[in-house]
Amino acid sequence: MAAEKVEREFEAEGTCVCPFCEAVLEASAPWCMTCQVEVQFCAFCDEPLPLDATECPSCGAKSED
């Protein structure tokens, strides 16, 4: 429940969390400046995707290759 509250706060501010190092990023930023990894986002819900994700952990949509 607390994680959902934090996610909503980030969304309200136009930021998200890097799925690799948990650094705060600008929403839809293509690159994490902290861990130097390219961040991919879900085409449906715009949440960051983990490496090699076959589906979005937030909405369950299949990831596009």
mmCIF file of the N, C-alpha and C atoms, coordinates in Angstrom:
data_MODEL
# 
_entry.id   MODEL 
# 
loop_
_atom_site.group_PDB 
_atom_site.id 
_atom_site.type_symbol 
_atom_site.label_atom_id 
_atom_site.label_alt_id 
_atom_site.label_comp_id 
_atom_site.label_asym_id 
_atom_site.label_entity_id 
_atom_site.label_seq_id 
_atom_site.pdbx_PDB_ins_code 
_atom_site.Cartn_x 
_atom_site.Cartn_y 
_atom_site.Cartn_z 
_atom_site.occupancy 
_atom_site.B_iso_or_equiv 
_atom_site.pdbx_formal_charge 
_atom_site.auth_seq_id 
_atom_site.auth_comp_id 
_atom_site.auth_asym_id 
_atom_site.auth_atom_id 
_atom_site.pdbx_PDB_model_num 
ATOM 1   N N  . MET A 1 1  ? 0.828  -1.182  0.000   1.00 0.00 ? 1  MET A N  1 
ATOM 2   C CA . MET A 1 1  ? 0.000  0.000   0.000   1.00 0.00 ? 1  MET A CA 1 
ATOM 3   C C  . MET A 1 1  ? 0.878  1.254   0.000   1.00 0.00 ? 1  MET A C  1 
ATOM 4   N N  . ALA A 1 2  ? 1.951  1.267   0.773   1.00 0.00 ? 2  ALA A N  1 
ATOM 5   C CA . ALA A 1 2  ? 2.838  2.428   0.832   1.00 0.00 ? 2  ALA A CA 1 
ATOM 6   C C  . ALA A 1 2  ? 3.531  2.649   -0.501  1.00 0.00 ? 2  ALA A C  1 
ATOM 7   N N  . ALA A 1 3  ? 3.911  1.566   -1.194  1.00 0.00 ? 3  ALA A N  1 
ATOM 8   C CA . ALA A 1 3  ? 4.574  1.683   -2.494  1.00 0.00 ? 3  ALA A CA 1 
ATOM 9   C C  . ALA A 1 3  ? 3.649  2.352   -3.508  1.00 0.00 ? 3  ALA A C  1 
ATOM 10  N N  . GLU A 1 4  ? 2.352  2.023   -3.471  1.00 0.00 ? 4  GLU A N  1 
ATOM 11  C CA . GLU A 1 4  ? 1.397  2.649   -4.377  1.00 0.00 ? 4  GLU A CA 1 
ATOM 12  C C  . GLU A 1 4  ? 1.310  4.148   -4.122  1.00 0.00 ? 4  GLU A C  1 
ATOM 13  N N  . LYS A 1 5  ? 1.347  4.544   -2.852  1.00 0.00 ? 5  LYS A N  1 
ATOM 14  C CA . LYS A 1 5  ? 1.295  5.963   -2.507  1.00 0.00 ? 5  LYS A CA 1 
ATOM 15  C C  . LYS A 1 5  ? 2.516  6.680   -3.064  1.00 0.00 ? 5  LYS A C  1 
ATOM 16  N N  . VAL A 1 6  ? 3.700  6.079   -2.921  1.00 0.00 ? 6  VAL A N  1 
ATOM 17  C CA . VAL A 1 6  ? 4.929  6.677   -3.448  1.00 0.00 ? 6  VAL A CA 1 
ATOM 18  C C  . VAL A 1 6  ? 4.850  6.788   -4.953  1.00 0.00 ? 6  VAL A C  1 
ATOM 19  N N  . GLU A 1 7  ? 4.365  5.727   -5.650  1.00 0.00 ? 7  GLU A N  1 
ATOM 20  C CA . GLU A 1 7  ? 4.246  5.772   -7.098  1.00 0.00 ? 7  GLU A CA 1 
ATOM 21  C C  . GLU A 1 7  ? 3.319  6.896   -7.538  1.00 0.00 ? 7  GLU A C  1 
ATOM 22  N N  . ARG A 1 8  ? 2.198  7.081   -6.854  1.00 0.00 ? 8  ARG A N  1 
ATOM 23  C CA . ARG A 1 8  ? 1.272  8.154   -7.205  1.00 0.00 ? 8  ARG A CA 1 
ATOM 24  C C  . ARG A 1 8  ? 1.920  9.513   -6.997  1.00 0.00 ? 8  ARG A C  1 
ATOM 25  N N  . GLU A 1 9  ? 2.709  9.662   -5.944  1.00 0.00 ? 9  GLU A N  1 
ATOM 26  C CA . GLU A 1 9  ? 3.399  10.933  -5.711  1.00 0.00 ? 9  GLU A CA 1 
ATOM 27  C C  . GLU A 1 9  ? 4.373  11.222  -6.839  1.00 0.00 ? 9  GLU A C  1 
ATOM 28  N N  . PHE A 1 10 ? 5.116  10.193  -7.306  1.00 0.00 ? 10 PHE A N  1 
ATOM 29  C CA . PHE A 1 10 ? 6.043  10.387  -8.413  1.00 0.00 ? 10 PHE A CA 1 
ATOM 30  C C  . PHE A 1 10 ? 5.291  10.776  -9.681  1.00 0.00 ? 10 PHE A C  1 
ATOM 31  N N  . GLU A 1 11 ? 4.174  10.096  -9.963  1.00 0.00 ? 11 GLU A N  1 
ATOM 32  C CA . GLU A 1 11 ? 3.397  10.402  -11.152 1.00 0.00 ? 11 GLU A CA 1 
ATOM 33  C C  . GLU A 1 11 ? 2.909  11.845  -11.122 1.00 0.00 ? 11 GLU A C  1 
ATOM 34  N N  . ALA A 1 12 ? 2.490  12.305  -9.958  1.00 0.00 ? 12 ALA A N  1 
ATOM 35  C CA . ALA A 1 12 ? 1.990  13.664  -9.839  1.00 0.00 ? 12 ALA A CA 1 
ATOM 36  C C  . ALA A 1 12 ? 3.088  14.682  -10.120 1.00 0.00 ? 12 ALA A C  1 
ATOM 37  N N  . GLU A 1 13 ? 4.314  14.336  -9.803  1.00 0.00 ? 13 GLU A N  1 
ATOM 38  C CA . GLU A 1 13 ? 5.436  15.245  -9.998  1.00 0.00 ? 13 GLU A CA 1 
ATOM 39  C C  . GLU A 1 13 ? 6.071  15.103  -11.374 1.00 0.00 ? 13 GLU A C  1 
ATOM 40  N N  . GLY A 1 14 ? 5.616  14.154  -12.211 1.00 0.00 ? 14 GLY A N  1 
ATOM 41  C CA . GLY A 1 14 ? 6.203  13.936  -13.525 1.00 0.00 ? 14 GLY A CA 1 
ATOM 42  C C  . GLY A 1 14 ? 7.510  13.173  -13.458 1.00 0.00 ? 14 GLY A C  1 
ATOM 43  N N  . THR A 1 15 ? 7.650  12.314  -12.450 1.00 0.00 ? 15 THR A N  1 
ATOM 44  C CA . THR A 1 15 ? 8.850  11.506  -12.317 1.00 0.00 ? 15 THR A CA 1 
ATOM 45  C C  . THR A 1 15 ? 8.472  10.043  -12.145 1.00 0.00 ? 15 THR A C  1 
ATOM 46  N N  . CYS A 1 16 ? 9.464  9.164   -12.257 1.00 0.00 ? 16 CYS A N  1 
ATOM 47  C CA . CYS A 1 16 ? 9.268  7.742   -12.013 1.00 0.00 ? 16 CYS A CA 1 
ATOM 48  C C  . CYS A 1 16 ? 10.540 7.198   -11.374 1.00 0.00 ? 16 CYS A C  1 
ATOM 49  N N  . VAL A 1 17 ? 10.554 5.913   -11.084 1.00 0.00 ? 17 VAL A N  1 
ATOM 50  C CA . VAL A 1 17 ? 11.700 5.284   -10.442 1.00 0.00 ? 17 VAL A CA 1 
ATOM 51  C C  . VAL A 1 17 ? 12.371 4.338   -11.418 1.00 0.00 ? 17 VAL A C  1 
ATOM 52  N N  . CYS A 1 18 ? 13.697 4.411   -11.528 1.00 0.00 ? 18 CYS A N  1 
ATOM 53  C CA . CYS A 1 18 ? 14.462 3.499   -12.378 1.00 0.00 ? 18 CYS A CA 1 
ATOM 54  C C  . CYS A 1 18 ? 14.248 2.069   -11.867 1.00 0.00 ? 18 CYS A C  1 
ATOM 55  N N  . PRO A 1 19 ? 13.874 1.120   -12.750 1.00 0.00 ? 19 PRO A N  1 
ATOM 56  C CA . PRO A 1 19 ? 13.638 -0.253  -12.307 1.00 0.00 ? 19 PRO A CA 1 
ATOM 57  C C  . PRO A 1 19 ? 14.923 -1.007  -11.967 1.00 0.00 ? 19 PRO A C  1 
ATOM 58  N N  . PHE A 1 20 ? 16.070 -0.410  -12.216 1.00 0.00 ? 20 PHE A N  1 
ATOM 59  C CA . PHE A 1 20 ? 17.344 -1.082  -11.974 1.00 0.00 ? 20 PHE A CA 1 
ATOM 60  C C  . PHE A 1 20 ? 18.031 -0.609  -10.700 1.00 0.00 ? 20 PHE A C  1 
ATOM 61  N N  . CYS A 1 21 ? 18.024 0.713   -10.462 1.00 0.00 ? 21 CYS A N  1 
ATOM 62  C CA . CYS A 1 21 ? 18.741 1.230   -9.292  1.00 0.00 ? 21 CYS A CA 1 
ATOM 63  C C  . CYS A 1 21 ? 17.836 2.032   -8.356  1.00 0.00 ? 21 CYS A C  1 
ATOM 64  N N  . GLU A 1 22 ? 16.571 2.222   -8.738  1.00 0.00 ? 22 GLU A N  1 
ATOM 65  C CA . GLU A 1 22 ? 15.574 2.938   -7.953  1.00 0.00 ? 22 GLU A CA 1 
ATOM 66  C C  . GLU A 1 22 ? 15.852 4.434   -7.802  1.00 0.00 ? 22 GLU A C  1 
ATOM 67  N N  . ALA A 1 23 ? 16.659 4.989   -8.693  1.00 0.00 ? 23 ALA A N  1 
ATOM 68  C CA . ALA A 1 23 ? 16.868 6.438   -8.713  1.00 0.00 ? 23 ALA A CA 1 
ATOM 69  C C  . ALA A 1 23 ? 15.625 7.106   -9.290  1.00 0.00 ? 23 ALA A C  1 
ATOM 70  N N  . VAL A 1 24 ? 15.358 8.321   -8.897  1.00 0.00 ? 24 VAL A N  1 
ATOM 71  C CA . VAL A 1 24 ? 14.213 9.065   -9.415  1.00 0.00 ? 24 VAL A CA 1 
ATOM 72  C C  . VAL A 1 24 ? 14.593 9.655   -10.772 1.00 0.00 ? 24 VAL A C  1 
ATOM 73  N N  . LEU A 1 25 ? 13.730 9.407   -11.779 1.00 0.00 ? 25 LEU A N  1 
ATOM 74  C CA . LEU A 1 25 ? 13.952 9.886   -13.146 1.00 0.00 ? 25 LEU A CA 1 
ATOM 75  C C  . LEU A 1 25 ? 12.830 10.815  -13.559 1.00 0.00 ? 25 LEU A C  1 
ATOM 76  N N  . GLU A 1 26 ? 13.093 11.627  -14.552 1.00 0.00 ? 26 GLU A N  1 
ATOM 77  C CA . GLU A 1 26 ? 12.006 12.363  -15.193 1.00 0.00 ? 26 GLU A CA 1 
ATOM 78  C C  . GLU A 1 26 ? 11.123 11.329  -15.875 1.00 0.00 ? 26 GLU A C  1 
ATOM 79  N N  . ALA A 1 27 ? 9.822  11.536  -15.865 1.00 0.00 ? 27 ALA A N  1 
ATOM 80  C CA . ALA A 1 27 ? 8.895  10.582  -16.488 1.00 0.00 ? 27 ALA A CA 1 
ATOM 81  C C  . ALA A 1 27 ? 9.274  10.373  -17.950 1.00 0.00 ? 27 ALA A C  1 
ATOM 82  N N  . SER A 1 28 ? 9.330  9.130   -18.354 1.00 0.00 ? 28 SER A N  1 
ATOM 83  C CA . SER A 1 28 ? 9.663  8.711   -19.720 1.00 0.00 ? 28 SER A CA 1 
ATOM 84  C C  . SER A 1 28 ? 11.075 9.092   -20.147 1.00 0.00 ? 28 SER A C  1 
ATOM 85  N N  . ALA A 1 29 ? 11.977 9.305   -19.208 1.00 0.00 ? 29 ALA A N  1 
ATOM 86  C CA . ALA A 1 29 ? 13.372 9.584   -19.547 1.00 0.00 ? 29 ALA A CA 1 
ATOM 87  C C  . ALA A 1 29 ? 13.983 8.324   -20.156 1.00 0.00 ? 29 ALA A C  1 
ATOM 88  N N  . PRO A 1 30 ? 14.689 8.438   -21.270 1.00 0.00 ? 30 PRO A N  1 
ATOM 89  C CA . PRO A 1 30 ? 15.214 7.235   -21.919 1.00 0.00 ? 30 PRO A CA 1 
ATOM 90  C C  . PRO A 1 30 ? 16.498 6.686   -21.290 1.00 0.00 ? 30 PRO A C  1 
ATOM 91  N N  . TRP A 1 31 ? 17.068 7.388   -20.324 1.00 0.00 ? 31 TRP A N  1 
ATOM 92  C CA . TRP A 1 31 ? 18.366 6.996   -19.800 1.00 0.00 ? 31 TRP A CA 1 
ATOM 93  C C  . TRP A 1 31 ? 18.436 7.324   -18.320 1.00 0.00 ? 31 TRP A C  1 
ATOM 94  N N  . CYS A 1 32 ? 18.928 6.386   -17.509 1.00 0.00 ? 32 CYS A N  1 
ATOM 95  C CA . CYS A 1 32 ? 19.131 6.654   -16.090 1.00 0.00 ? 32 CYS A CA 1 
ATOM 96  C C  . CYS A 1 32 ? 20.542 7.192   -15.901 1.00 0.00 ? 32 CYS A C  1 
ATOM 97  N N  . MET A 1 33 ? 20.656 8.384   -15.401 1.00 0.00 ? 33 MET A N  1 
ATOM 98  C CA . MET A 1 33 ? 21.964 9.005   -15.195 1.00 0.00 ? 33 MET A CA 1 
ATOM 99  C C  . MET A 1 33 ? 22.722 8.353   -14.039 1.00 0.00 ? 33 MET A C  1 
ATOM 100 N N  . THR A 1 34 ? 22.023 7.697   -13.123 1.00 0.00 ? 34 THR A N  1 
ATOM 101 C CA . THR A 1 34 ? 22.673 7.079   -11.973 1.00 0.00 ? 34 THR A CA 1 
ATOM 102 C C  . THR A 1 34 ? 23.343 5.765   -12.337 1.00 0.00 ? 34 THR A C  1 
ATOM 103 N N  . CYS A 1 35 ? 22.592 4.845   -12.968 1.00 0.00 ? 35 CYS A N  1 
ATOM 104 C CA . CYS A 1 35 ? 23.157 3.523   -13.275 1.00 0.00 ? 35 CYS A CA 1 
ATOM 105 C C  . CYS A 1 35 ? 23.558 3.380   -14.738 1.00 0.00 ? 35 CYS A C  1 
ATOM 106 N N  . GLN A 1 36 ? 23.335 4.413   -15.555 1.00 0.00 ? 36 GLN A N  1 
ATOM 107 C CA . GLN A 1 36 ? 23.757 4.445   -16.953 1.00 0.00 ? 36 GLN A CA 1 
ATOM 108 C C  . GLN A 1 36 ? 23.112 3.356   -17.808 1.00 0.00 ? 36 GLN A C  1 
ATOM 109 N N  . VAL A 1 37 ? 21.836 3.066   -17.560 1.00 0.00 ? 37 VAL A N  1 
ATOM 110 C CA . VAL A 1 37 ? 21.101 2.053   -18.300 1.00 0.00 ? 37 VAL A CA 1 
ATOM 111 C C  . VAL A 1 37 ? 19.982 2.727   -19.083 1.00 0.00 ? 37 VAL A C  1 
ATOM 112 N N  . GLU A 1 38 ? 19.771 2.250   -20.320 1.00 0.00 ? 38 GLU A N  1 
ATOM 113 C CA . GLU A 1 38 ? 18.642 2.729   -21.101 1.00 0.00 ? 38 GLU A CA 1 
ATOM 114 C C  . GLU A 1 38 ? 17.365 2.146   -20.517 1.00 0.00 ? 38 GLU A C  1 
ATOM 115 N N  . VAL A 1 39 ? 16.395 2.985   -20.241 1.00 0.00 ? 39 VAL A N  1 
ATOM 116 C CA . VAL A 1 39 ? 15.149 2.556   -19.620 1.00 0.00 ? 39 VAL A CA 1 
ATOM 117 C C  . VAL A 1 39 ? 14.068 2.470   -20.696 1.00 0.00 ? 39 VAL A C  1 
ATOM 118 N N  . GLN A 1 40 ? 13.415 1.300   -20.786 1.00 0.00 ? 40 GLN A N  1 
ATOM 119 C CA . GLN A 1 40 ? 12.298 1.100   -21.707 1.00 0.00 ? 40 GLN A CA 1 
ATOM 120 C C  . GLN A 1 40 ? 11.000 1.281   -20.925 1.00 0.00 ? 40 GLN A C  1 
ATOM 121 N N  . PHE A 1 41 ? 9.965  1.782   -21.592 1.00 0.00 ? 41 PHE A N  1 
ATOM 122 C CA . PHE A 1 41 ? 8.684  2.030   -20.949 1.00 0.00 ? 41 PHE A CA 1 
ATOM 123 C C  . PHE A 1 41 ? 7.585  1.253   -21.647 1.00 0.00 ? 41 PHE A C  1 
ATOM 124 N N  . CYS A 1 42 ? 6.591  0.854   -20.886 1.00 0.00 ? 42 CYS A N  1 
ATOM 125 C CA . CYS A 1 42 ? 5.424  0.148   -21.415 1.00 0.00 ? 42 CYS A CA 1 
ATOM 126 C C  . CYS A 1 42 ? 4.678  1.067   -22.383 1.00 0.00 ? 42 CYS A C  1 
ATOM 127 N N  . ALA A 1 43 ? 4.301  0.527   -23.536 1.00 0.00 ? 43 ALA A N  1 
ATOM 128 C CA . ALA A 1 43 ? 3.575  1.301   -24.538 1.00 0.00 ? 43 ALA A CA 1 
ATOM 129 C C  . ALA A 1 43 ? 2.143  1.599   -24.105 1.00 0.00 ? 43 ALA A C  1 
ATOM 130 N N  . PHE A 1 44 ? 1.635  0.856   -23.126 1.00 0.00 ? 44 PHE A N  1 
ATOM 131 C CA . PHE A 1 44 ? 0.249  1.030   -22.709 1.00 0.00 ? 44 PHE A CA 1 
ATOM 132 C C  . PHE A 1 44 ? 0.100  1.900   -21.458 1.00 0.00 ? 44 PHE A C  1 
ATOM 133 N N  . CYS A 1 45 ? 0.915  1.639   -20.423 1.00 0.00 ? 45 CYS A N  1 
ATOM 134 C CA . CYS A 1 45 ? 0.737  2.402   -19.172 1.00 0.00 ? 45 CYS A CA 1 
ATOM 135 C C  . CYS A 1 45 ? 1.899  3.354   -18.898 1.00 0.00 ? 45 CYS A C  1 
ATOM 136 N N  . ASP A 1 46 ? 2.948  3.306   -19.722 1.00 0.00 ? 46 ASP A N  1 
ATOM 137 C CA . ASP A 1 46 ? 4.099  4.219   -19.633 1.00 0.00 ? 46 ASP A CA 1 
ATOM 138 C C  . ASP A 1 46 ? 4.922  4.044   -18.366 1.00 0.00 ? 46 ASP A C  1 
ATOM 139 N N  . GLU A 1 47 ? 4.846  2.860   -17.736 1.00 0.00 ? 47 GLU A N  1 
ATOM 140 C CA . GLU A 1 47 ? 5.677  2.558   -16.572 1.00 0.00 ? 47 GLU A CA 1 
ATOM 141 C C  . GLU A 1 47 ? 7.014  1.986   -17.052 1.00 0.00 ? 47 GLU A C  1 
ATOM 142 N N  . PRO A 1 48 ? 8.121  2.185   -16.314 1.00 0.00 ? 48 PRO A N  1 
ATOM 143 C CA . PRO A 1 48 ? 9.406  1.611   -16.707 1.00 0.00 ? 48 PRO A CA 1 
ATOM 144 C C  . PRO A 1 48 ? 9.361  0.089   -16.639 1.00 0.00 ? 48 PRO A C  1 
ATOM 145 N N  . LEU A 1 49 ? 10.049 -0.561  -17.602 1.00 0.00 ? 49 LEU A N  1 
ATOM 146 C CA . LEU A 1 49 ? 10.086 -2.016  -17.680 1.00 0.00 ? 49 LEU A CA 1 
ATOM 147 C C  . LEU A 1 49 ? 11.428 -2.557  -17.206 1.00 0.00 ? 49 LEU A C  1 
ATOM 148 N N  . PRO A 1 50 ? 11.436 -3.674  -16.497 1.00 0.00 ? 50 PRO A N  1 
ATOM 149 C CA . PRO A 1 50 ? 12.693 -4.332  -16.133 1.00 0.00 ? 50 PRO A CA 1 
ATOM 150 C C  . PRO A 1 50 ? 13.390 -4.862  -17.389 1.00 0.00 ? 50 PRO A C  1 
ATOM 151 N N  . LEU A 1 51 ? 14.696 -5.105  -17.300 1.00 0.00 ? 51 LEU A N  1 
ATOM 152 C CA . LEU A 1 51 ? 15.432 -5.695  -18.423 1.00 0.00 ? 51 LEU A CA 1 
ATOM 153 C C  . LEU A 1 51 ? 14.796 -7.012  -18.820 1.00 0.00 ? 51 LEU A C  1 
ATOM 154 N N  . ASP A 1 52 ? 14.748 -7.281  -20.124 1.00 0.00 ? 52 ASP A N  1 
ATOM 155 C CA . ASP A 1 52 ? 14.237 -8.541  -20.664 1.00 0.00 ? 52 ASP A CA 1 
ATOM 156 C C  . ASP A 1 52 ? 12.807 -8.848  -20.243 1.00 0.00 ? 52 ASP A C  1 
ATOM 157 N N  . ALA A 1 53 ? 12.018 -7.840  -19.974 1.00 0.00 ? 53 ALA A N  1 
ATOM 158 C CA . ALA A 1 53 ? 10.620 -8.058  -19.588 1.00 0.00 ? 53 ALA A CA 1 
ATOM 159 C C  . ALA A 1 53 ? 9.828  -8.540  -20.796 1.00 0.00 ? 53 ALA A C  1 
ATOM 160 N N  . THR A 1 54 ? 9.017  -9.563  -20.594 1.00 0.00 ? 54 THR A N  1 
ATOM 161 C CA . THR A 1 54 ? 8.125  -10.034 -21.651 1.00 0.00 ? 54 THR A CA 1 
ATOM 162 C C  . THR A 1 54 ? 6.729  -9.454  -21.483 1.00 0.00 ? 54 THR A C  1 
ATOM 163 N N  . GLU A 1 55 ? 6.441  -8.973  -20.276 1.00 0.00 ? 55 GLU A N  1 
ATOM 164 C CA . GLU A 1 55 ? 5.190  -8.274  -20.026 1.00 0.00 ? 55 GLU A CA 1 
ATOM 165 C C  . GLU A 1 55 ? 5.412  -7.219  -18.955 1.00 0.00 ? 55 GLU A C  1 
ATOM 166 N N  . CYS A 1 56 ? 4.566  -6.219  -18.960 1.00 0.00 ? 56 CYS A N  1 
ATOM 167 C CA . CYS A 1 56 ? 4.664  -5.120  -18.002 1.00 0.00 ? 56 CYS A CA 1 
ATOM 168 C C  . CYS A 1 56 ? 4.234  -5.593  -16.614 1.00 0.00 ? 56 CYS A C  1 
ATOM 169 N N  . PRO A 1 57 ? 5.071  -5.379  -15.593 1.00 0.00 ? 57 PRO A N  1 
ATOM 170 C CA . PRO A 1 57 ? 4.682  -5.771  -14.253 1.00 0.00 ? 57 PRO A CA 1 
ATOM 171 C C  . PRO A 1 57 ? 3.563  -4.897  -13.674 1.00 0.00 ? 57 PRO A C  1 
ATOM 172 N N  . SER A 1 58 ? 3.311  -3.748  -14.256 1.00 0.00 ? 58 SER A N  1 
ATOM 173 C CA . SER A 1 58 ? 2.262  -2.855  -13.751 1.00 0.00 ? 58 SER A CA 1 
ATOM 174 C C  . SER A 1 58 ? 0.886  -3.168  -14.333 1.00 0.00 ? 58 SER A C  1 
ATOM 175 N N  . CYS A 1 59 ? 0.825  -3.367  -15.667 1.00 0.00 ? 59 CYS A N  1 
ATOM 176 C CA . CYS A 1 59 ? -0.491 -3.553  -16.286 1.00 0.00 ? 59 CYS A CA 1 
ATOM 177 C C  . CYS A 1 59 ? -0.667 -4.914  -16.950 1.00 0.00 ? 59 CYS A C  1 
ATOM 178 N N  . GLY A 1 60 ? 0.422  -5.686  -17.102 1.00 0.00 ? 60 GLY A N  1 
ATOM 179 C CA . GLY A 1 60 ? 0.334  -7.024  -17.690 1.00 0.00 ? 60 GLY A CA 1 
ATOM 180 C C  . GLY A 1 60 ? 0.368  -7.061  -19.203 1.00 0.00 ? 60 GLY A C  1 
ATOM 181 N N  . ALA A 1 61 ? 0.527  -5.905  -19.851 1.00 0.00 ? 61 ALA A N  1 
ATOM 182 C CA . ALA A 1 61 ? 0.590  -5.871  -21.312 1.00 0.00 ? 61 ALA A CA 1 
ATOM 183 C C  . ALA A 1 61 ? 1.867  -6.542  -21.788 1.00 0.00 ? 61 ALA A C  1 
ATOM 184 N N  . LYS A 1 62 ? 1.775  -7.243  -22.910 1.00 0.00 ? 62 LYS A N  1 
ATOM 185 C CA . LYS A 1 62 ? 2.963  -7.866  -23.513 1.00 0.00 ? 62 LYS A CA 1 
ATOM 186 C C  . LYS A 1 62 ? 3.874  -6.779  -24.027 1.00 0.00 ? 62 LYS A C  1 
ATOM 187 N N  . SER A 1 63 ? 5.182  -6.927  -23.759 1.00 0.00 ? 63 SER A N  1 
ATOM 188 C CA . SER A 1 63 ? 6.132  -5.913  -24.234 1.00 0.00 ? 63 SER A CA 1 
ATOM 189 C C  . SER A 1 63 ? 6.410  -6.113  -25.711 1.00 0.00 ? 63 SER A C  1 
ATOM 190 N N  . GLU A 1 64 ? 6.668  -5.021  -26.384 1.00 0.00 ? 64 GLU A N  1 
ATOM 191 C CA . GLU A 1 64 ? 6.954  -5.058  -27.823 1.00 0.00 ? 64 GLU A CA 1 
ATOM 192 C C  . GLU A 1 64 ? 8.457  -5.082  -28.023 1.00 0.00 ? 64 GLU A C  1 
ATOM 193 N N  . ASP A 1 65 ? 8.918  -5.934  -28.917 1.00 0.00 ? 65 ASP A N  1 
ATOM 194 C CA . ASP A 1 65 ? 10.365 -6.010  -29.213 1.00 0.00 ? 65 ASP A CA 1 
ATOM 195 C C  . ASP A 1 65 ? 10.713 -5.203  -30.415 1.00 0.00 ? 65 ASP A C  1 
# 
